[in-house]
Amino acid sequence: MDILYNLTYEVKDLTLLIHTKSNRNTVIRFNVHNTRIESVDSLWRVVDLAKSRDIDAEKQTETMYKLTRIQSISISLSDPRTGIDTVLADHAPAQYRQTSKSHLVSGELIASKNEFVFERLDMVWDAARWRLLTDTFASLGACFARPVPRDPTAPAPTAYDYHTVYEIVIAEWSMVFDTGSLTSTQRRTKSRRRRARTGSAGLAS
């Protein structure tokens, strides 16, 4: 398992389409260029595998850190009914930071935190595109909150409740509504846009 944990992955080009189950059937499109996934420490510095794992002997848990550096990512939403397209990110540099906590003995994953970090985003909205965005987030929220059917052949559940957190962090951003009634620009502001939680076991030590 250590060999797998210590691998460095590189992805040159990746296209991902997500179809939401909503009244709009929105399509979310991700185009990713030049991605590198590495093991890091709690300060997100590339280190040897041994330094990328925090062991809590008392609680019998292990916390690991993975950093994905993305040279360029484009994210868009499409409504097939109306033909409306909305661009959320256009060739923007980004990072994906993952913290995972597992049980030392069983190896069972008991908690994770997933943080998406953008250096800068510039967004332009009108009423139709704003509705598309809010409907898409509502659909994704319902998806994350939906219980996953248990596989009857899987081992019986343990006493651990799985807990996951999703965050989007934008270091610098601007937002313009082209109706002319509202224009808002904020710069050098750390903004957490979306957080979804399930279960009750956190990452705190």
C-alpha positions as CSV (number, residue, x, y, z in Angstrom):
1,M,0.0,0.0,0.0
2,D,2.9,2.4,0.7
3,I,4.0,2.0,-2.9
4,L,0.5,3.2,-4.1
5,Y,0.5,6.1,-1.6
6,N,3.9,7.3,-2.7
7,L,3.1,7.4,-6.4
8,T,3.0,10.8,-8.3
9,Y,0.3,11.0,-11.0
10,E,0.4,13.3,-14.0
11,V,-2.6,14.0,-16.2
12,K,-2.1,16.0,-19.4
13,D,-5.7,16.5,-20.6
14,L,-9.0,15.4,-19.0
15,T,-12.6,16.1,-19.9
16,L,-15.4,15.2,-17.5
17,L,-19.1,15.6,-18.0
18,I,-21.6,15.4,-15.1
19,H,-25.3,15.1,-15.9
20,T,-27.5,16.2,-13.0
21,K,-30.9,14.7,-12.1
22,S,-32.9,17.9,-11.9
23,N,-35.8,19.6,-13.7
24,R,-33.1,21.2,-16.0
25,N,-30.9,18.1,-16.5
26,T,-27.9,20.5,-16.4
27,V,-24.6,19.3,-17.8
28,I,-21.5,20.3,-15.9
29,R,-18.3,20.2,-18.0
30,F,-14.7,20.2,-16.7
31,N,-11.7,20.6,-19.0
32,V,-8.4,20.0,-17.1
33,H,-4.9,20.5,-18.6
34,N,-1.6,19.5,-17.0
35,T,-2.4,18.1,-13.6
36,R,0.0,16.7,-11.0
37,I,-1.0,14.8,-7.9
38,E,1.6,14.4,-5.1
39,S,1.9,13.4,-1.4
40,V,2.4,16.5,0.9
41,D,2.5,17.4,4.5
42,S,-0.2,19.4,6.5
43,L,1.3,22.6,5.1
44,W,0.9,21.4,1.5
45,R,4.6,21.1,0.9
46,V,5.9,18.1,-1.2
47,V,7.7,15.7,1.2
48,D,8.7,12.1,1.5
49,L,5.9,9.6,2.1
50,A,6.9,9.2,5.8
51,K,6.3,12.9,6.4
52,S,3.0,13.0,4.6
53,R,1.3,10.9,7.3
54,D,0.2,12.0,10.8
55,I,-0.2,9.1,13.2
56,D,-2.4,9.3,16.3
57,A,-1.4,6.3,18.3
58,E,-3.9,7.0,21.0
59,K,-6.9,7.2,18.7
60,Q,-5.4,4.6,16.3
61,T,-5.9,6.9,13.3
62,E,-3.7,8.0,10.3
63,T,-4.2,11.3,8.5
64,M,-2.8,11.7,5.0
65,Y,-2.6,14.7,2.6
66,K,-2.7,14.9,-1.2
67,L,-2.2,17.9,-3.4
68,T,-3.4,18.2,-7.0
69,R,-1.9,21.1,-8.9
70,I,-3.9,22.1,-11.9
71,Q,-2.2,24.4,-14.5
72,S,-5.5,25.1,-16.3
73,I,-9.2,24.2,-15.6
74,S,-12.4,25.3,-17.4
75,I,-15.8,24.7,-15.8
76,S,-19.1,25.4,-17.5
77,L,-22.8,24.7,-17.0
78,S,-25.2,23.9,-19.9
79,D,-29.0,23.8,-19.9
80,P,-30.0,21.5,-22.8
81,R,-33.6,22.8,-22.7
82,T,-32.8,26.5,-23.2
83,G,-29.3,26.3,-24.8
84,I,-28.0,28.6,-22.0
85,D,-24.3,28.1,-21.2
86,T,-22.6,29.6,-18.2
87,V,-18.8,29.7,-17.7
88,L,-17.6,29.4,-14.1
89,A,-13.9,29.2,-14.8
90,D,-12.0,29.8,-18.0
91,H,-8.5,28.3,-18.2
92,A,-7.9,29.2,-14.5
93,P,-5.0,27.8,-12.4
94,A,-6.2,25.8,-9.4
95,Q,-5.4,23.3,-6.6
96,Y,-7.3,20.5,-5.1
97,R,-6.3,19.7,-1.5
98,Q,-7.5,16.4,0.1
99,T,-7.1,15.5,3.7
100,S,-8.2,11.9,4.6
101,K,-8.3,10.2,8.0
102,S,-8.5,6.4,8.3
103,H,-8.3,3.8,11.0
104,L,-4.8,2.3,11.5
105,V,-5.9,-1.3,12.0
106,S,-8.8,-1.7,9.6
107,G,-7.7,0.9,7.1
108,E,-11.3,2.2,7.0
109,L,-11.7,5.8,5.8
110,I,-13.6,7.7,8.5
111,A,-13.3,11.3,7.5
112,S,-12.1,13.6,4.7
113,K,-11.9,17.2,3.7
114,N,-11.8,18.3,0.0
115,E,-10.8,21.9,-0.7
116,F,-10.8,23.4,-4.2
117,V,-8.6,26.6,-4.4
118,F,-8.7,29.1,-7.2
119,E,-6.3,32.0,-7.5
120,R,-8.7,34.2,-9.4
121,L,-12.2,34.0,-11.0
122,D,-14.0,36.6,-13.0
123,M,-17.8,36.0,-13.4
124,V,-20.5,37.7,-15.4
125,W,-24.1,36.8,-14.8
126,D,-27.6,37.7,-16.0
127,A,-30.9,36.5,-14.4
128,A,-31.1,33.3,-16.5
129,R,-27.6,32.2,-15.9
130,W,-27.9,32.9,-12.2
131,R,-31.0,30.7,-11.9
132,L,-29.1,28.0,-13.8
133,L,-26.3,28.2,-11.2
134,T,-28.6,28.1,-8.2
135,D,-30.6,25.2,-9.6
136,T,-27.4,23.3,-10.3
137,F,-26.1,23.8,-6.8
138,A,-29.5,22.7,-5.3
139,S,-29.4,19.6,-7.4
140,L,-25.8,18.8,-6.3
141,G,-26.7,19.4,-2.7
142,A,-29.6,17.0,-2.9
143,C,-27.2,14.4,-4.5
144,F,-24.6,14.7,-1.7
145,A,-27.3,14.5,1.0
146,R,-28.9,11.4,-0.5
147,P,-28.1,8.1,1.4
148,V,-26.2,5.5,-0.6
149,P,-27.9,2.1,-0.7
150,R,-25.9,-0.4,1.2
151,D,-24.5,-3.4,-0.7
152,P,-26.0,-6.5,1.0
153,T,-22.8,-8.5,0.3
154,A,-20.6,-5.8,1.9
155,P,-19.3,-6.3,5.5
156,A,-21.4,-5.0,8.3
157,P,-20.9,-1.3,9.1
158,T,-18.6,-0.4,11.9
159,A,-19.0,2.1,14.7
160,Y,-17.4,4.9,12.7
161,D,-19.6,7.5,11.0
162,Y,-18.0,8.8,7.8
163,H,-17.7,12.6,7.6
164,T,-16.8,14.6,4.6
165,V,-16.5,18.3,4.0
166,Y,-16.3,20.1,0.6
167,E,-15.1,23.7,0.3
168,I,-14.4,26.1,-2.6
169,V,-11.8,28.9,-1.8
170,I,-11.4,31.8,-4.2
171,A,-8.4,34.0,-3.4
172,E,-9.4,36.9,-5.7
173,W,-12.6,37.3,-7.6
174,S,-14.9,39.7,-9.4
175,M,-18.6,39.4,-10.1
176,V,-20.7,41.5,-12.5
177,F,-24.5,41.3,-13.1
178,D,-25.1,42.6,-16.6
179,T,-28.7,43.8,-15.8
180,G,-27.2,47.1,-14.9
181,S,-28.9,47.1,-11.6
182,L,-26.1,45.6,-9.5
183,T,-22.3,45.4,-10.0
184,S,-20.1,44.0,-7.3
185,T,-16.3,43.7,-7.4
186,Q,-14.2,42.4,-4.5
187,R,-10.5,41.6,-4.7
188,R,-8.0,39.8,-2.5
189,T,-10.8,38.2,-0.5
190,K,-10.9,34.6,0.7
191,S,-14.4,33.3,0.0
192,R,-15.9,29.9,0.9
193,R,-18.7,29.3,-1.4
194,R,-20.1,25.8,-0.7
195,R,-19.8,23.4,2.1
196,A,-21.6,20.0,2.3
197,R,-21.4,17.7,5.3
198,T,-22.5,14.1,6.1
199,G,-22.1,12.0,9.2
200,S,-20.7,13.1,12.5
201,A,-17.0,12.2,12.7
202,G,-14.7,15.2,12.0
203,L,-11.1,15.6,11.1
204,A,-10.2,17.4,14.3
205,S,-7.8,15.6,16.5
